[in-house]
Amino acid sequence: MRIDVLTIFPEFFEPTLGISLLGKAQNNGVLEFVIHDLRDWTSDPHRTVDDEPYGGGPGMVMKVEPLSEAIEAIIALDPRKPEVIFLAPIGIPFKQPIAHELAHLDRLLLVCGRYEGFDERAFTYADRIISIGDYVLNGGEVAALVVIEATARLIEGVLGHGQSALEESFSDGLLEYPHYTRPSSFRGEDVPGILLSGNHKEIDRWRLEQSRARTARLRPDLLKGENR
């Protein structure tokens, strides 16, 4: 998968995308990250990407001209048409099913907002508008990293064990079951005996029961189907 990112802070992404599983996947050719500076598509000496809003009000608005020129130019860089995603608080909530949908695509273009947001006319290019939560950040860069990591780890060859992504919270509508490792006893707390039994059928049964109990306790809304 190729993931293009359009931002006014390209340096924001370099440290994160080059390390751990994302860095390894890029080195192995499973992922390709291409970061673009929106200011490269400005035409004035100050490389201006924002202006005052019509009608007055606080803050600045991202200009439509550099956004449109940048998006058109980035799309043309690769024959695979990208899914163009704008990161903005007005978008639909980003959840695990969306990550699964995106993981099956060949190419994404993530457009990071700043200031008071985008000139409304820029949304003409959006296939999706995504929000990572009901709060406001300084910009879309953090949100873009969330989408990248949640999506990329579902792509074959990114995780060390393919089954890992299938047995996590939200993958089946439930929170993930508890995990334990050595030592088997720590400060009076013992690992549940069933996990030491070697009976994988009973272990699977126990894990499902624990997932349901944990979901009911911590996220009962999931059991009501609100996140499905």
Disulfide bonds with the S-S distance in Angstrom:
none
